[in-house]
Amino acid sequence: MALLFLSTRERAPVWHRILTEAGEEMVDGEAAVTDPAAITEIACWTPPADLGRYPNLRAVISVGAGVDHLPPLPPGVVLSRTLSAGIDAMVRDWVMMAVLMLHRDLPAYLQQARQGLWKARPVREAASRRIGILGMGRIGRLVADSLTTLGFDVAGQSRSGAGGPGSTLFRASETEAFLARSDLLVCLLPLTEETRGILGARTFAMLPRGAGLIHAGRGGHLRMTDLREALDGGQLSGAVLDVTDPEPLPADHWLWSDPRVIVTPHVAAQTNPVEGAQHALAVIRALRAGHAVPGRVDRERGY
Ligand code: GLV
């Protein structure tokens, strides 16, 4: 029984040390597989082209928080996404940065700076800025708590998540009311058939005029043409995006040079190798003991 590791070179020695110290076997890379029947788990971002090569595979572990990039798995193979306090905190930090950038007009000040223009804009207090978080899973709740601590007026919408102390929770049926009170809309949704394209003209039209968009979900959530139209028409005043479609964003894409938009190259979180390996270890042990697998994904639901 061994875990096949298919992630980045710099993570490999850390994973190897942690798994070996725990008495588990790790095979580093498909080229090192001598007996495919011995592979019981695969940890990867990009899975092997032929999963059927591994007859005793029990689980595929995504080394990130998302799983939308993974193909259907053979029947009986469990899919687990990495649960890590580090990922949660990194995304939280990125969202805080983006919220504060839009809350304090940074895109406009960057533009003024390029012109050497010293000009104050009205400053709003956090309590007067209503933030709406789409997706109140573990990361959404952490973001909500931190924004609440800073004094923002926070609400979240979720199909299955929960609210937090100090933030209001809107159900899936309350989209209109939720969006109508979102001066800054934060997207932390998983990408599923239901959420693909959700950040488009219909959603933007329900936001207060001049709202801002903060997106750390997936590029597939966002309709780029609708974003441009909403910015040009003034329905949206700015956006901070960590994810785009396509990725990487081509060098000549309009998003790069639009002064109302700030783009970061899908870096909100990067899995810490220690936490990644510890998660994999927890998956292996749960499978062996017949316990619930941490981070298990419901493929029907998509997260
Ligand atoms: C990054 O987007 C991840 O899913 O970890």
py3Dmol code that shows the C-alpha trace and the ligand (Angstrom):
import py3Dmol

protein = """\
ATOM      1  CA  MET A   1       0.000   0.000   0.000  1.00  0.00           C
ATOM      2  CA  ALA A   2       1.525   3.299  -1.067  1.00  0.00           C
ATOM      3  CA  LEU A   3       0.623   6.874  -1.851  1.00  0.00           C
ATOM      4  CA  LEU A   4       1.605   8.124  -5.290  1.00  0.00           C
ATOM      5  CA  PHE A   5       2.775  11.726  -5.004  1.00  0.00           C
ATOM      6  CA  LEU A   6       2.259  13.887  -8.091  1.00  0.00           C
ATOM      7  CA  SER A   7       2.842  17.415  -6.909  1.00  0.00           C
ATOM      8  CA  THR A   8       5.619  19.989  -7.018  1.00  0.00           C
ATOM      9  CA  ARG A   9       9.313  19.148  -6.584  1.00  0.00           C
ATOM     10  CA  GLU A  10       9.825  21.380  -3.544  1.00  0.00           C
ATOM     11  CA  ARG A  11       6.958  19.698  -1.671  1.00  0.00           C
ATOM     12  CA  ALA A  12       8.200  16.140  -2.329  1.00  0.00           C
ATOM     13  CA  PRO A  13      10.881  15.867   0.414  1.00  0.00           C
ATOM     14  CA  VAL A  14       8.523  17.298   3.047  1.00  0.00           C
ATOM     15  CA  TRP A  15       5.783  14.837   2.122  1.00  0.00           C
ATOM     16  CA  HIS A  16       8.282  12.002   2.009  1.00  0.00           C
ATOM     17  CA  ARG A  17       9.587  12.773   5.496  1.00  0.00           C
ATOM     18  CA  ILE A  18       6.144  13.097   7.065  1.00  0.00           C
ATOM     19  CA  LEU A  19       4.703   9.961   5.452  1.00  0.00           C
ATOM     20  CA  THR A  20       7.804   7.863   6.095  1.00  0.00           C
ATOM     21  CA  GLU A  21       8.022   8.939   9.736  1.00  0.00           C
ATOM     22  CA  ALA A  22       4.394   7.866  10.084  1.00  0.00           C
ATOM     23  CA  GLY A  23       5.254   4.438   8.650  1.00  0.00           C
ATOM     24  CA  GLU A  24       3.599   5.025   5.257  1.00  0.00           C
ATOM     25  CA  GLU A  25       5.117   4.471   1.854  1.00  0.00           C
ATOM     26  CA  MET A  26       5.281   7.242  -0.743  1.00  0.00           C
ATOM     27  CA  VAL A  27       6.160   6.828  -4.416  1.00  0.00           C
ATOM     28  CA  ASP A  28       7.376  10.077  -5.940  1.00  0.00           C
ATOM     29  CA  GLY A  29       6.126  10.399  -9.522  1.00  0.00           C
ATOM     30  CA  GLU A  30       4.599   7.921 -11.974  1.00  0.00           C
ATOM     31  CA  ALA A  31       8.023   7.043 -13.403  1.00  0.00           C
ATOM     32  CA  ALA A  32       8.933   5.574  -9.996  1.00  0.00           C
ATOM     33  CA  VAL A  33       5.914   3.226  -9.876  1.00  0.00           C
ATOM     34  CA  THR A  34       7.128  -0.367 -10.134  1.00  0.00           C
ATOM     35  CA  ASP A  35       3.886  -2.057  -9.032  1.00  0.00           C
ATOM     36  CA  PRO A  36       0.712  -0.120  -9.929  1.00  0.00           C
ATOM     37  CA  ALA A  37      -1.320  -2.544  -7.782  1.00  0.00           C
ATOM     38  CA  ALA A  38       0.480  -1.216  -4.683  1.00  0.00           C
ATOM     39  CA  ILE A  39      -0.833   2.327  -5.202  1.00  0.00           C
ATOM     40  CA  THR A  40      -3.810   2.942  -2.937  1.00  0.00           C
ATOM     41  CA  GLU A  41      -3.878   6.776  -2.842  1.00  0.00           C
ATOM     42  CA  ILE A  42      -2.855   9.452  -5.328  1.00  0.00           C
ATOM     43  CA  ALA A  43      -2.123  13.012  -4.159  1.00  0.00           C
ATOM     44  CA  CYS A  44      -2.123  15.440  -7.077  1.00  0.00           C
ATOM     45  CA  TRP A  45      -3.339  18.617  -8.690  1.00  0.00           C
ATOM     46  CA  THR A  46      -3.163  17.115 -12.189  1.00  0.00           C
ATOM     47  CA  PRO A  47      -4.113  13.433 -12.024  1.00  0.00           C
ATOM     48  CA  PRO A  48      -2.481  10.693 -14.108  1.00  0.00           C
ATOM     49  CA  ALA A  49      -3.927  10.349 -17.606  1.00  0.00           C
ATOM     50  CA  ASP A  50      -4.866   6.734 -16.940  1.00  0.00           C
ATOM     51  CA  LEU A  51      -6.330   6.164 -13.482  1.00  0.00           C
ATOM     52  CA  GLY A  52      -7.374   2.669 -14.614  1.00  0.00           C
ATOM     53  CA  ARG A  53      -3.704   1.698 -14.326  1.00  0.00           C
ATOM     54  CA  TYR A  54      -4.132   1.555 -10.526  1.00  0.00           C
ATOM     55  CA  PRO A  55      -6.527  -1.322  -9.720  1.00  0.00           C
ATOM     56  CA  ASN A  56      -6.359  -0.883  -5.934  1.00  0.00           C
ATOM     57  CA  LEU A  57      -6.786   2.889  -5.849  1.00  0.00           C
ATOM     58  CA  ARG A  58      -8.944   3.964  -2.875  1.00  0.00           C
ATOM     59  CA  ALA A  59      -8.618   7.736  -2.915  1.00  0.00           C
ATOM     60  CA  VAL A  60      -7.507  10.724  -4.948  1.00  0.00           C
ATOM     61  CA  ILE A  61      -6.440  13.649  -2.784  1.00  0.00           C
ATOM     62  CA  SER A  62      -6.478  17.122  -4.320  1.00  0.00           C
ATOM     63  CA  VAL A  63      -3.450  18.979  -2.966  1.00  0.00           C
ATOM     64  CA  GLY A  64      -5.515  22.185  -3.079  1.00  0.00           C
ATOM     65  CA  ALA A  65      -8.890  23.295  -1.786  1.00  0.00           C
ATOM     66  CA  GLY A  66     -10.637  22.931  -5.154  1.00  0.00           C
ATOM     67  CA  VAL A  67     -11.616  19.789  -7.056  1.00  0.00           C
ATOM     68  CA  ASP A  68     -13.388  21.168 -10.138  1.00  0.00           C
ATOM     69  CA  HIS A  69     -10.316  20.445 -12.287  1.00  0.00           C
ATOM     70  CA  LEU A  70     -10.437  16.694 -11.570  1.00  0.00           C
ATOM     71  CA  PRO A  71     -12.085  14.207 -13.945  1.00  0.00           C
ATOM     72  CA  PRO A  72     -14.706  11.658 -12.862  1.00  0.00           C
ATOM     73  CA  LEU A  73     -13.028   8.952 -10.806  1.00  0.00           C
ATOM     74  CA  PRO A  74     -13.459   5.190 -11.140  1.00  0.00           C
ATOM     75  CA  PRO A  75     -16.384   3.869  -9.064  1.00  0.00           C
ATOM     76  CA  GLY A  76     -15.551   3.438  -5.396  1.00  0.00           C
ATOM     77  CA  VAL A  77     -12.597   5.855  -5.451  1.00  0.00           C
ATOM     78  CA  VAL A  78     -13.017   8.576  -2.828  1.00  0.00           C
ATOM     79  CA  LEU A  79     -12.124  12.184  -3.636  1.00  0.00           C
ATOM     80  CA  SER A  80     -10.747  14.340  -0.835  1.00  0.00           C
ATOM     81  CA  ARG A  81      -9.784  18.003  -0.958  1.00  0.00           C
ATOM     82  CA  THR A  82      -7.066  19.309   1.302  1.00  0.00           C
ATOM     83  CA  LEU A  83      -8.431  20.844   4.474  1.00  0.00           C
ATOM     84  CA  SER A  84      -5.842  23.142   5.946  1.00  0.00           C
ATOM     85  CA  ALA A  85      -5.936  26.008   8.372  1.00  0.00           C
ATOM     86  CA  GLY A  86      -3.108  27.537   6.331  1.00  0.00           C
ATOM     87  CA  ILE A  87      -5.168  27.614   3.104  1.00  0.00           C
ATOM     88  CA  ASP A  88      -8.132  29.092   4.981  1.00  0.00           C
ATOM     89  CA  ALA A  89      -5.990  31.826   6.535  1.00  0.00           C
ATOM     90  CA  MET A  90      -4.216  32.692   3.275  1.00  0.00           C
ATOM     91  CA  VAL A  91      -7.488  33.111   1.385  1.00  0.00           C
ATOM     92  CA  ARG A  92      -8.824  35.130   4.322  1.00  0.00           C
ATOM     93  CA  ASP A  93      -5.787  37.428   4.119  1.00  0.00           C
ATOM     94  CA  TRP A  94      -6.163  37.879   0.359  1.00  0.00           C
ATOM     95  CA  VAL A  95      -9.850  38.744   0.719  1.00  0.00           C
ATOM     96  CA  MET A  96      -9.093  41.206   3.521  1.00  0.00           C
ATOM     97  CA  MET A  97      -6.496  42.879   1.298  1.00  0.00           C
ATOM     98  CA  ALA A  98      -8.937  43.074  -1.618  1.00  0.00           C
ATOM     99  CA  VAL A  99     -11.791  44.369   0.528  1.00  0.00           C
ATOM    100  CA  LEU A 100      -9.598  47.064   2.028  1.00  0.00           C
ATOM    101  CA  MET A 101      -8.271  48.024  -1.425  1.00  0.00           C
ATOM    102  CA  LEU A 102     -11.771  48.639  -2.745  1.00  0.00           C
ATOM    103  CA  HIS A 103     -13.106  50.046   0.536  1.00  0.00           C
ATOM    104  CA  ARG A 104     -10.284  52.632   0.574  1.00  0.00           C
ATOM    105  CA  ASP A 105     -10.376  53.389  -3.196  1.00  0.00           C
ATOM    106  CA  LEU A 106      -6.937  52.015  -3.971  1.00  0.00           C
ATOM    107  CA  PRO A 107      -7.563  51.509  -7.733  1.00  0.00           C
ATOM    108  CA  ALA A 108      -8.456  55.213  -8.040  1.00  0.00           C
ATOM    109  CA  TYR A 109      -5.462  56.316  -5.942  1.00  0.00           C
ATOM    110  CA  LEU A 110      -3.122  54.155  -8.050  1.00  0.00           C
ATOM    111  CA  GLN A 111      -4.470  55.896 -11.125  1.00  0.00           C
ATOM    112  CA  GLN A 112      -4.030  59.324  -9.484  1.00  0.00           C
ATOM    113  CA  ALA A 113      -0.487  58.349  -8.484  1.00  0.00           C
ATOM    114  CA  ARG A 114       0.399  57.651 -12.124  1.00  0.00           C
ATOM    115  CA  GLN A 115      -0.702  61.205 -12.910  1.00  0.00           C
ATOM    116  CA  GLY A 116       1.045  62.701  -9.867  1.00  0.00           C
ATOM    117  CA  LEU A 117      -2.348  63.859  -8.631  1.00  0.00           C
ATOM    118  CA  TRP A 118      -2.716  64.646  -4.887  1.00  0.00           C
ATOM    119  CA  LYS A 119      -6.469  64.567  -4.415  1.00  0.00           C
ATOM    120  CA  ALA A 120      -8.511  63.254  -1.491  1.00  0.00           C
ATOM    121  CA  ARG A 121     -11.633  61.206  -1.993  1.00  0.00           C
ATOM    122  CA  PRO A 122     -14.351  60.849   0.669  1.00  0.00           C
ATOM    123  CA  VAL A 123     -13.494  58.215   3.270  1.00  0.00           C
ATOM    124  CA  ARG A 124     -16.218  55.834   4.416  1.00  0.00           C
ATOM    125  CA  GLU A 125     -16.285  54.049   7.728  1.00  0.00           C
ATOM    126  CA  ALA A 126     -16.233  50.243   7.638  1.00  0.00           C
ATOM    127  CA  ALA A 127     -19.592  50.061   9.399  1.00  0.00           C
ATOM    128  CA  SER A 128     -21.233  51.785   6.442  1.00  0.00           C
ATOM    129  CA  ARG A 129     -19.835  49.274   3.918  1.00  0.00           C
ATOM    130  CA  ARG A 130     -22.047  46.233   3.398  1.00  0.00           C
ATOM    131  CA  ILE A 131     -20.157  43.143   2.352  1.00  0.00           C
ATOM    132  CA  GLY A 132     -21.793  40.056   0.864  1.00  0.00           C
ATOM    133  CA  ILE A 133     -19.955  36.753   0.844  1.00  0.00           C
ATOM    134  CA  LEU A 134     -21.075  34.156  -1.691  1.00  0.00           C
ATOM    135  CA  GLY A 135     -20.171  30.795  -0.196  1.00  0.00           C
ATOM    136  CA  MET A 136     -20.143  30.374   3.575  1.00  0.00           C
ATOM    137  CA  GLY A 137     -18.097  27.219   3.923  1.00  0.00           C
ATOM    138  CA  ARG A 138     -15.138  27.142   6.303  1.00  0.00           C
ATOM    139  CA  ILE A 139     -13.244  29.862   4.395  1.00  0.00           C
ATOM    140  CA  GLY A 140     -16.315  32.063   3.965  1.00  0.00           C
ATOM    141  CA  ARG A 141     -17.039  31.925   7.684  1.00  0.00           C
ATOM    142  CA  LEU A 142     -13.445  32.794   8.558  1.00  0.00           C
ATOM    143  CA  VAL A 143     -13.568  35.764   6.162  1.00  0.00           C
ATOM    144  CA  ALA A 144     -16.916  36.857   7.624  1.00  0.00           C
ATOM    145  CA  ASP A 145     -15.547  36.750  11.173  1.00  0.00           C
ATOM    146  CA  SER A 146     -12.448  38.771  10.279  1.00  0.00           C
ATOM    147  CA  LEU A 147     -14.403  41.403   8.338  1.00  0.00           C
ATOM    148  CA  THR A 148     -16.885  41.665  11.205  1.00  0.00           C
ATOM    149  CA  THR A 149     -13.995  42.240  13.590  1.00  0.00           C
ATOM    150  CA  LEU A 150     -12.883  45.170  11.417  1.00  0.00           C
ATOM    151  CA  GLY A 151     -16.372  46.611  11.766  1.00  0.00           C
ATOM    152  CA  PHE A 152     -17.820  45.891   8.300  1.00  0.00           C
ATOM    153  CA  ASP A 153     -21.498  45.090   7.903  1.00  0.00           C
ATOM    154  CA  VAL A 154     -21.221  41.472   6.753  1.00  0.00           C
ATOM    155  CA  ALA A 155     -23.706  38.996   5.323  1.00  0.00           C
ATOM    156  CA  GLY A 156     -23.200  35.668   3.613  1.00  0.00           C
ATOM    157  CA  GLN A 157     -25.204  33.492   1.294  1.00  0.00           C
ATOM    158  CA  SER A 158     -24.905  29.770   1.256  1.00  0.00           C
ATOM    159  CA  ARG A 159     -26.755  26.654   0.230  1.00  0.00           C
ATOM    160  CA  SER A 160     -25.311  24.482   2.939  1.00  0.00           C
ATOM    161  CA  GLY A 161     -22.983  26.595   5.092  1.00  0.00           C
ATOM    162  CA  ALA A 162     -23.677  28.390   8.314  1.00  0.00           C
ATOM    163  CA  GLY A 163     -23.510  31.982   9.476  1.00  0.00           C
ATOM    164  CA  GLY A 164     -21.068  33.253  12.023  1.00  0.00           C
ATOM    165  CA  PRO A 165     -21.354  35.516  15.020  1.00  0.00           C
ATOM    166  CA  GLY A 166     -22.005  39.050  13.821  1.00  0.00           C
ATOM    167  CA  SER A 167     -22.872  38.195  10.212  1.00  0.00           C
ATOM    168  CA  THR A 168     -26.292  37.580   8.660  1.00  0.00           C
ATOM    169  CA  LEU A 169     -26.940  34.432   6.610  1.00  0.00           C
ATOM    170  CA  PHE A 170     -29.118  34.513   3.508  1.00  0.00           C
ATOM    171  CA  ARG A 171     -30.464  31.283   2.061  1.00  0.00           C
ATOM    172  CA  ALA A 172     -30.254  30.310  -1.630  1.00  0.00           C
ATOM    173  CA  SER A 173     -33.822  31.554  -2.178  1.00  0.00           C
ATOM    174  CA  GLU A 174     -32.927  35.055  -0.918  1.00  0.00           C
ATOM    175  CA  THR A 175     -30.515  36.048  -3.678  1.00  0.00           C
ATOM    176  CA  GLU A 176     -32.201  39.337  -4.534  1.00  0.00           C
ATOM    177  CA  ALA A 177     -32.208  40.625  -0.948  1.00  0.00           C
ATOM    178  CA  PHE A 178     -28.651  39.403  -0.410  1.00  0.00           C
ATOM    179  CA  LEU A 179     -27.253  41.076  -3.529  1.00  0.00           C
ATOM    180  CA  ALA A 180     -29.214  44.294  -2.961  1.00  0.00           C
ATOM    181  CA  ARG A 181     -27.261  44.828   0.281  1.00  0.00           C
ATOM    182  CA  SER A 182     -23.803  43.887  -1.068  1.00  0.00           C
ATOM    183  CA  ASP A 183     -21.702  47.010  -1.691  1.00  0.00           C
ATOM    184  CA  LEU A 184     -18.759  44.656  -2.053  1.00  0.00           C
ATOM    185  CA  LEU A 185     -19.501  41.152  -3.311  1.00  0.00           C
ATOM    186  CA  VAL A 186     -16.956  38.484  -2.368  1.00  0.00           C
ATOM    187  CA  CYS A 187     -17.092  35.199  -4.297  1.00  0.00           C
ATOM    188  CA  LEU A 188     -15.707  32.140  -2.519  1.00  0.00           C
ATOM    189  CA  LEU A 189     -17.927  29.556  -4.187  1.00  0.00           C
ATOM    190  CA  PRO A 190     -16.787  26.210  -5.489  1.00  0.00           C
ATOM    191  CA  LEU A 191     -17.195  25.855  -9.264  1.00  0.00           C
ATOM    192  CA  THR A 192     -20.101  23.538 -10.043  1.00  0.00           C
ATOM    193  CA  GLU A 193     -22.611  23.299 -12.878  1.00  0.00           C
ATOM    194  CA  GLU A 194     -24.895  25.424 -10.706  1.00  0.00           C
ATOM    195  CA  THR A 195     -22.372  28.199 -10.034  1.00  0.00           C
ATOM    196  CA  ARG A 196     -20.648  28.400 -13.449  1.00  0.00           C
ATOM    197  CA  GLY A 197     -21.126  31.902 -14.865  1.00  0.00           C
ATOM    198  CA  ILE A 198     -22.852  33.138 -11.708  1.00  0.00           C
ATOM    199  CA  LEU A 199     -20.845  36.381 -11.769  1.00  0.00           C
ATOM    200  CA  GLY A 200     -22.603  37.816 -14.793  1.00  0.00           C
ATOM    201  CA  ALA A 201     -24.987  40.565 -15.888  1.00  0.00           C
ATOM    202  CA  ARG A 202     -27.981  39.258 -13.899  1.00  0.00           C
ATOM    203  CA  THR A 203     -26.079  39.152 -10.640  1.00  0.00           C
ATOM    204  CA  PHE A 204     -24.337  42.486 -11.240  1.00  0.00           C
ATOM    205  CA  ALA A 205     -27.679  44.173 -11.982  1.00  0.00           C
ATOM    206  CA  MET A 206     -28.999  43.174  -8.538  1.00  0.00           C
ATOM    207  CA  LEU A 207     -26.075  44.795  -6.692  1.00  0.00           C
ATOM    208  CA  PRO A 208     -26.230  48.414  -5.522  1.00  0.00           C
ATOM    209  CA  ARG A 209     -24.973  50.742  -8.267  1.00  0.00           C
ATOM    210  CA  GLY A 210     -21.205  51.218  -8.095  1.00  0.00           C
ATOM    211  CA  ALA A 211     -20.617  47.956  -6.182  1.00  0.00           C
ATOM    212  CA  GLY A 212     -17.224  46.247  -6.132  1.00  0.00           C
ATOM    213  CA  LEU A 213     -16.401  42.625  -6.948  1.00  0.00           C
ATOM    214  CA  ILE A 214     -13.833  40.492  -5.138  1.00  0.00           C
ATOM    215  CA  HIS A 215     -13.284  37.092  -6.655  1.00  0.00           C
ATOM    216  CA  ALA A 216     -11.264  34.210  -5.246  1.00  0.00           C
ATOM    217  CA  GLY A 217     -13.445  31.383  -6.575  1.00  0.00           C
ATOM    218  CA  ARG A 218     -12.728  30.123 -10.077  1.00  0.00           C
ATOM    219  CA  GLY A 219     -12.418  31.811 -13.463  1.00  0.00           C
ATOM    220  CA  GLY A 220     -15.458  29.839 -14.660  1.00  0.00           C
ATOM    221  CA  HIS A 221     -17.729  31.773 -12.282  1.00  0.00           C
ATOM    222  CA  LEU A 222     -17.051  35.062 -14.047  1.00  0.00           C
ATOM    223  CA  ARG A 223     -18.463  36.216 -17.372  1.00  0.00           C
ATOM    224  CA  MET A 224     -15.709  38.519 -18.578  1.00  0.00           C
ATOM    225  CA  THR A 225     -17.805  40.395 -21.132  1.00  0.00           C
ATOM    226  CA  ASP A 226     -20.484  41.076 -18.524  1.00  0.00           C
ATOM    227  CA  LEU A 227     -17.824  42.346 -16.130  1.00  0.00           C
ATOM    228  CA  ARG A 228     -16.538  44.783 -18.715  1.00  0.00           C
ATOM    229  CA  GLU A 229     -20.037  46.022 -19.517  1.00  0.00           C
ATOM    230  CA  ALA A 230     -20.864  46.441 -15.819  1.00  0.00           C
ATOM    231  CA  LEU A 231     -17.656  48.442 -15.284  1.00  0.00           C
ATOM    232  CA  ASP A 232     -18.192  50.580 -18.386  1.00  0.00           C
ATOM    233  CA  GLY A 233     -21.817  51.243 -17.449  1.00  0.00           C
ATOM    234  CA  GLY A 234     -20.943  52.139 -13.841  1.00  0.00           C
ATOM    235  CA  GLN A 235     -22.931  49.283 -12.302  1.00  0.00           C
ATOM    236  CA  LEU A 236     -19.613  48.025 -10.924  1.00  0.00           C
ATOM    237  CA  SER A 237     -16.927  50.486  -9.861  1.00  0.00           C
ATOM    238  CA  GLY A 238     -14.045  48.077  -9.438  1.00  0.00           C
ATOM    239  CA  ALA A 239     -12.913  44.483  -9.128  1.00  0.00           C
ATOM    240  CA  VAL A 240     -10.093  42.536  -7.528  1.00  0.00           C
ATOM    241  CA  LEU A 241      -9.645  39.128  -9.120  1.00  0.00           C
ATOM    242  CA  ASP A 242      -7.395  36.230  -8.170  1.00  0.00           C
ATOM    243  CA  VAL A 243      -8.897  33.914 -10.776  1.00  0.00           C
ATOM    244  CA  THR A 244      -9.640  34.441 -14.453  1.00  0.00           C
ATOM    245  CA  ASP A 245     -10.703  32.513 -17.508  1.00  0.00           C
ATOM    246  CA  PRO A 246      -8.367  31.670 -19.128  1.00  0.00           C
ATOM    247  CA  GLU A 247      -5.475  31.159 -16.748  1.00  0.00           C
ATOM    248  CA  PRO A 248      -2.807  32.308 -17.227  1.00  0.00           C
ATOM    249  CA  LEU A 249      -4.402  35.529 -18.404  1.00  0.00           C
ATOM    250  CA  PRO A 250      -2.802  36.479 -21.775  1.00  0.00           C
ATOM    251  CA  ALA A 251      -0.386  39.417 -21.525  1.00  0.00           C
ATOM    252  CA  ASP A 252      -2.521  41.581 -23.823  1.00  0.00           C
ATOM    253  CA  HIS A 253      -5.828  40.918 -22.017  1.00  0.00           C
ATOM    254  CA  TRP A 254      -7.875  44.060 -21.226  1.00  0.00           C
ATOM    255  CA  LEU A 255      -8.099  43.117 -17.545  1.00  0.00           C
ATOM    256  CA  TRP A 256      -4.382  43.765 -17.023  1.00  0.00           C
ATOM    257  CA  SER A 257      -4.557  47.376 -18.125  1.00  0.00           C
ATOM    258  CA  ASP A 258      -8.009  48.348 -16.886  1.00  0.00           C
ATOM    259  CA  PRO A 259      -7.400  50.800 -14.004  1.00  0.00           C
ATOM    260  CA  ARG A 260     -10.608  49.693 -12.280  1.00  0.00           C
ATOM    261  CA  VAL A 261      -9.386  46.121 -11.978  1.00  0.00           C
ATOM    262  CA  ILE A 262      -6.576  44.557  -9.963  1.00  0.00           C
ATOM    263  CA  VAL A 263      -5.550  41.030 -10.926  1.00  0.00           C
ATOM    264  CA  THR A 264      -3.360  38.630  -8.959  1.00  0.00           C
ATOM    265  CA  PRO A 265      -2.266  35.371 -10.656  1.00  0.00           C
ATOM    266  CA  HIS A 266      -4.265  32.759  -8.672  1.00  0.00           C
ATOM    267  CA  VAL A 267      -2.162  33.124  -5.557  1.00  0.00           C
ATOM    268  CA  ALA A 268      -4.737  33.682  -2.802  1.00  0.00           C
ATOM    269  CA  ALA A 269      -3.523  30.442  -1.227  1.00  0.00           C
ATOM    270  CA  GLN A 270      -0.740  27.959  -1.737  1.00  0.00           C
ATOM    271  CA  THR A 271      -0.906  24.716   0.188  1.00  0.00           C
ATOM    272  CA  ASN A 272       1.729  24.438   2.887  1.00  0.00           C
ATOM    273  CA  PRO A 273       3.467  21.057   2.271  1.00  0.00           C
ATOM    274  CA  VAL A 274       3.401  20.070   5.944  1.00  0.00           C
ATOM    275  CA  GLU A 275      -0.345  20.572   6.157  1.00  0.00           C
ATOM    276  CA  GLY A 276      -0.848  18.887   2.772  1.00  0.00           C
ATOM    277  CA  ALA A 277       1.051  15.778   3.873  1.00  0.00           C
ATOM    278  CA  GLN A 278      -0.719  15.714   7.246  1.00  0.00           C
ATOM    279  CA  HIS A 279      -4.061  15.849   5.452  1.00  0.00           C
ATOM    280  CA  ALA A 280      -3.022  12.942   3.206  1.00  0.00           C
ATOM    281  CA  LEU A 281      -1.966  10.985   6.271  1.00  0.00           C
ATOM    282  CA  ALA A 282      -5.348  11.622   7.878  1.00  0.00           C
ATOM    283  CA  VAL A 283      -7.059  10.361   4.706  1.00  0.00           C
ATOM    284  CA  ILE A 284      -4.950   7.179   4.631  1.00  0.00           C
ATOM    285  CA  ARG A 285      -5.676   6.478   8.308  1.00  0.00           C
ATOM    286  CA  ALA A 286      -9.397   7.145   7.971  1.00  0.00           C
ATOM    287  CA  LEU A 287      -9.625   4.785   4.984  1.00  0.00           C
ATOM    288  CA  ARG A 288      -7.771   2.101   6.879  1.00  0.00           C
ATOM    289  CA  ALA A 289      -9.956   2.477   9.974  1.00  0.00           C
ATOM    290  CA  GLY A 290     -13.177   2.742   7.979  1.00  0.00           C
ATOM    291  CA  HIS A 291     -13.807   6.227   9.381  1.00  0.00           C
ATOM    292  CA  ALA A 292     -15.222   9.272   7.586  1.00  0.00           C
ATOM    293  CA  VAL A 293     -12.573  10.598   5.169  1.00  0.00           C
ATOM    294  CA  PRO A 294     -11.549  14.206   5.926  1.00  0.00           C
ATOM    295  CA  GLY A 295     -12.311  16.615   3.094  1.00  0.00           C
ATOM    296  CA  ARG A 296     -14.423  14.022   1.284  1.00  0.00           C
ATOM    297  CA  VAL A 297     -16.098  15.582  -1.732  1.00  0.00           C
ATOM    298  CA  ASP A 298     -19.645  14.792  -2.767  1.00  0.00           C
ATOM    299  CA  ARG A 299     -19.152  14.590  -6.530  1.00  0.00           C
ATOM    300  CA  GLU A 300     -22.874  15.068  -7.220  1.00  0.00           C
ATOM    301  CA  ARG A 301     -22.866  18.311  -5.266  1.00  0.00           C
ATOM    302  CA  GLY A 302     -19.415  19.289  -6.542  1.00  0.00           C
ATOM    303  CA  TYR A 303     -17.773  20.212  -3.216  1.00  0.00           C
TER     304      TYR A 303
END
"""
ligand_1 = """\
5
GLV
C -6.574 26.832 -5.328
O -7.287 27.468 -6.026
C -6.972 25.641 -4.641
O -8.010 25.063 -4.982
O -6.272 25.246 -3.711
"""
view = py3Dmol.view(width=600, height=400)
view.addModel(protein, "pdb")
view.setStyle({"model": 0}, {"cartoon": {"style": "trace"}})
view.addModel(ligand_1, "xyz")
view.setStyle({"model": 1}, {"stick": {}})
view.zoomTo()
view.show()
